[in-house]
C-alpha cells in the first residue's frame, strides 16, 4: 500500500493536469486542483505514518524513496498546495470577470499549476540526485510560464529574469551533479547519484572534488530557494505571479529547493566534516539577511515586500542549517513549515487585496482595515507572524535557531543576523501599518466585488490558526520532526 502512496503523490497532480487539458474550461475545472491537492496531502500523511512506524521505504524499483525528511517535506507541500488550491477558483473567477484571463489562459493556468505540484513532489521523492535536478528544472519551466501569465511588460520581464537567474543557478547545480558523480564513480562503491548510497559512502569521496561539488550544489539550489547572491528574481517573480502561484512558490518551492540544500549538507558533512558547509551557509545566510533588510526599508509594493521577506526567512533557515545539531535542525524544519503557512496566507491575501483596489502599491491600499476589515485583519496578523511575534510558530523557530547558535559558538553570527531581522521586522510593521491603518486613499473605487472573497478569507484564517497551533504545540509534527532532525544532524 505504501508504495502506491509514493506513486500517487507524483501521479495524481500529473493526471489532474492531463484532465484539465483534455476537458477544457468548465466551471469545475478550477476545482480539479482542490481534489488533487487533497489527495496529495492524504498520500503524504500516509507516507509520514508509514515512515514513522516502519522506517524508509521505496517504490518503482528504488526510483522513489521516502525517509523522515521526505515525509516532512511532502506534508508541508501538500498543506500549502491545499490552502492555495481552495483560493484558486475564486481568484480565477475574479480575473475572468475583469477580463484579465480568458478561458484558454485559465485552462493553461490549471494545467501548469498541476505540473508544478507534480514536479515538486517528484523532486522530494526522487531517490536520485539527477532525477531531482530534472524535477526542479521542470518546476522552473512551469512556474516561469505562470509568472508571465498576464503578458504585461512587467510580467514578461519578471518571467525572463526568473528564467535567466534560476537557470544560472540550476546550471551551477548541474555542474555540481557531474562532479559529485565523478567523485562517486572513483570510490568504486557503485553509489552513483543515489541519495542514501552517497551518504553511506561519503567518507570515501575525494575531498577536493566534493568540496567544489558541494559549493556548486548549495549555491545552485540556493538560487531556487532565494538565497543571495542569486536572489534578484524573487521580488519580481513573486510580485507578478498570480496570487495562488506566488503562494506555492514561496510556501512550497522555497521549501523543496532548501530540501535539496539539506540533502547536499548530509553528504558534505560526512565527506568533509561540518565546518565547510557551516561556513558556506552562514555566509549565504548573512548576505541574504543584509539584502532583505537594506531593500525592504524603502519598499513601496506590498507583493515585492513579501518577496524580500522570503529572502530573509530562507536566510534564517540557512543560518540554522549551518549551525547544525539536532535541535537547530528541528528549529529549521519548524521554521520552514511555519514560513510556508504564513507566506501562503499573505500572498493569497495580497492577491485578493490587489484585485479589490487595482494596485499592489502600499499607498494605494491605505485605509484597508476600514474597507475590508476581515481581509486586512488576516493580512496584519500574517505580517505579525512573519515578523516573528508570538504566538505564531516563527517566533518559536527563531528562538530555537538563536539559542542553538549561541550554544554552538556562533553567537557573533546570530547577533548580526538578528540585528537584520529586527530591521526587517520594523520595516514590515511600518509598511503594513501605513497600508492598513493609514488614511483611505483618495476615493479609490473598488475594482472587484468585495463580497466574493469569503472563501479566500476562510483560507487565510485557516492558515493563521494552523500557524498558531504549530507554534503552541511545537511537537505537532512529533514524532516525524525529531526523526527528521536526527537524520539530518547525524545523531543516533
C-alpha positions, 0 to 999 in steps of 0.5 A, a space after each residue: 500500500 505504501 508504495 502506491 502512496 509514493 506513486 500517487 503523490 507524483 501521479 495524481 497532480 500529473 493526471 489532474 493536469 492531463 484532465 484539465 487539458 483534455 476537458 477544457 474550461 468548465 466551471 469545475 475545472 478550477 476545482 480539479 486542483 482542490 481534489 488533487 491537492 487533497 489527495 496529495 496531502 492524504 498520500 503524504 500523511 500516509 507516507 509520514 505514518 508509514 515512515 514513522 512506524 516502519 522506517 524508509 521505504 521505496 517504490 518503482 524499483 528504488 526510483 522513489 524513496 521516502 525517509 523522515 525528511 521526505 515525509 516532512 517535506 511532502 506534508 508541508 507541500 501538500 498543506 500549502 498546495 491545499 490552502 492555495 488550491 481552495 483560493 484558486 477558483 475564486 481568484 480565477 473567477 475574479 480575473 475572468 470577470 475583469 477580463 484579465 484571463 480568458 478561458 484558454 489562459 485559465 485552462 493553461 493556468 490549471 494545467 501548469 499549476 498541476 505540473 508544478 505540484 507534480 514536479 515538486 513532489 517528484 523532486 522530494 521523492 526522487 531517490 536520485 540526485 539527477 532525477 531531482 535536478 530534472 524535477 526542479 528544472 521542470 518546476 522552473 519551466 512551469 512556474 516561469 510560464 505562470 509568472 508571465 501569465 498576464 503578458 504585461 511588460 512587467 510580467 514578461 520581464 519578471 518571467 525572463 529574469 526568473 528564467 535567466 537567474 534560476 537557470 544560472 543557478 540550476 546550471 551551477 547545480 548541474 555542474 555540481 551533479 557531474 562532479 559529485 558523480 565523478 567523485 562517486 564513480 572513483 570510490 568504486 562503491 557503485 553509489 552513483 547519484 543515489 541519495 542514501 548510497 552517497 551518504 553511506 559512502 561519503 567518507 570515501 569521496 575525494 575531498 577536493 572534488 566534493 568540496 567544489 561539488 558541494 559549493 556548486 550544489 548549495 549555491 545552485 539550489 540556493 538560487 531556487 530557494 532565494 538565497 543571495 547572491 542569486 536572489 534578484 528574481 524573487 521580488 519580481 517573480 513573486 510580485 507578478 505571479 498570480 496570487 495562488 502561484 506566488 503562494 506555492 512558490 514561496 510556501 512550497 518551492 522555497 521549501 523543496 529547493 532548501 530540501 535539496 540544500 539539506 540533502 547536499 549538507 548530509 553528504 558534505 558533512 560526512 565527506 568533509 566534516 561540518 565546518 565547510 558547509 557551516 561556513 558556506 551557509 552562514 555566509 549565504 545566510 548573512 548576505 541574504 539577511 543584509 539584502 532583505 533588510 537594506 531593500 525592504 526599508 524603502 519598499 513601496 509594493 506590498 507583493 515585492 515586500 513579501 518577496 524580500 521577506 522570503 529572502 530573509 526567512 530562507 536566510 534564517 533557515 540557512 543560518 540554522 542549517 549551518 549551525 547544525 545539531 539536532 535541535 537547530 535542525 528541528 528549529 529549521 524544519 519548524 521554521 520552514 513549515 511555519 514560513 510556508 503557512 504564513 507566506 501562503 496566507 499573505 500572498 493569497 491575501 495580497 492577491 485578493 487585496 490587489 484585485 479589490 483596489 487595482 494596485 499592489 502599491 502600499 499607498 494605494 491600499 491605505 485605509 484597508 482595515 476600514 474597507 475590508 476589515 476581515 481581509 486586512 485583519 488576516 493580512 496584519 496578523 500574517 505580517 505579525 507572524 512573519 515578523 516573528 511575534 508570538 504566538 505564531 510558530 516563527 517566533 518559536 523557530 527563531 528562538 530555537 535557531 538563536 539559542 542553538 547558535 549561541 550554544 554552538 559558538 556562533 553567537 557573533 553570527 546570530 547577533 548580526 543576523 538578528 540585528 537584520 531581522 529586527 530591521 526587517 521586522 520594523 520595516 514590515 510593521 511600518 509598511 503594513 501599518 501605513 497600508 492598513 491603518 493609514 488614511 483611505 486613499 483618495 476615493 479609490 473605487 473598488 475594482 472587484 466585488 468585495 463580497 466574493 472573497 469569503 472563501 479566500 478569507 476562510 483560507 487565510 484564517 485557516 492558515 493563521 490558526 494552523 500557524 498558531 497551533 504549530 507554534 503552541 504545540 511545537 511537537 505537532 509534527 512529533 514524532 516525524 520532526 525529531 526523526 527528521 532532525 536526527 537524520 539530518 544532524 547525524 545523531 543516533 
